[in-house]
Amino acid sequence: MPRKAEKEIVCIAQFTAKPGKETEFIEALHSLIAPTRKERGCIRYELNQSIDNPRVITFVEKFASKEDFDLHCSMPYIKQHFEKSPQWVESQSITLHREILP
């Protein structure tokens, strides 16, 4: 059986922007990248846009531990973003994963 990462957390945060709100939403999400990448335990914080449906925006995030991810979620800029996101977001799915190692 392949090994899984023991502590590291991978978060897949997928959002569907409201029609016509894609650019504004991406700009808001983009502003989270620099401060998040400076956080303790941040390994990866990558913003992506679907080729097939440009309204679908996905963050692929990796943190050294669940504690580091929880700390990220408690940051003021993350909380403020989620308070504002209903103006841009039609739907969202946020799931946590463990990486299966090579």
VENDA-V109777 format. One record per pair of residues at least 24 apart in sequence whose C-alpha atoms are under 7 Angstrom apart, sorted by the first residue. I is the first residue (numbers start at 1). J is the second residue. D is the distance in whole Angstrom. If there is no record, write none. Layout:
I|J|D + I|J|D
This chain:
2|100|7 + 2|101|7 + 3|100|6 + 3|101|6 + 4|98|6 + 4|99|6 + 4|100|4 + 4|101|5 + 5|98|6 + 5|99|5 + 5|100|6 + 5|101|6 + 7|64|6 + 7|65|5 + 8|62|7 + 8|63|6 + 8|64|4 + 8|65|5 + 8|66|7 + 8|98|7 + 9|62|6 + 9|63|5 + 9|64|6 + 9|65|6 + 9|66|6 + 9|96|7 + 9|97|6 + 9|98|6 + 10|61|6 + 10|62|4 + 10|63|7 + 10|96|6 + 10|97|5 + 10|98|6 + 10|99|7 + 11|60|6 + 11|61|5 + 11|62|6 + 11|94|7 + 11|95|6 + 11|96|5 + 11|97|6 + 12|58|7 + 12|59|6 + 12|60|5 + 12|61|6 + 12|94|6 + 12|95|5 + 12|96|7 + 13|58|6 + 13|59|5 + 13|60|7 + 13|93|6 + 13|94|4 + 13|95|7 + 14|56|7 + 14|57|6 + 14|58|4 + 14|59|6 + 14|92|6 + 14|93|5 + 14|94|6 + 15|56|6 + 15|57|5 + 15|58|6 + 15|89|7 + 15|91|6 + 15|92|4 + 15|93|6 + 16|55|5 + 16|56|4 + 16|57|6 + 16|89|6 + 16|90|6 + 16|91|5 + 16|92|6 + 17|55|5 + 17|56|6 + 17|88|6 + 17|89|4 + 17|90|5 + 18|88|6 + 18|89|5 + 18|90|5 + 21|88|6 + 22|55|6 + 25|88|6 + 40|68|6 + 41|65|7 + 41|68|5
